[in-house]
Amino acid sequence: MPAPEDDRFHVDGTRICSIADALEIVGDRWSLLVVREVGFGNTRFEQIRERTGAPRQALTARLRKLESGGVLERREYQQRPQRYEYVLTEAGRDLIPILSSLRLWGREHASG
């Protein structure tokens, strides 16, 4: 991979890197699995939890982070009791081809 053309740095001296920026949003445990499940149409909390195996507290944190990062949108589907589902934003949908490539890479290099 060629080096970035614009060699820019943050005030603290760290290199500005779009990969590092992306990993701030989707690089922690469970995040890409959540995106995968929502992309498959499993949009409700319990569906996502069951299919990823994520602990409730961790899943809640990931959903909030993905929502604040612009990857997911939370939509109310029931008022009483209040219930929500999650849908991919345009940025979230842009991750689908990346997940497909990662799946192929995993099949080739990581599957035991």
Secondary structure, 3 states (H helix, E strand, C coil): CCCCCCCCECCCCCECCHHHHHHHHHCCCCHHHHHHHHHCCCCEHHHHHHHHCCCHHHHHHHHHHHHHCCCEEEEEEECCCCEEEEEECHHHHCCHHHHHHHHHHHHHHHCC
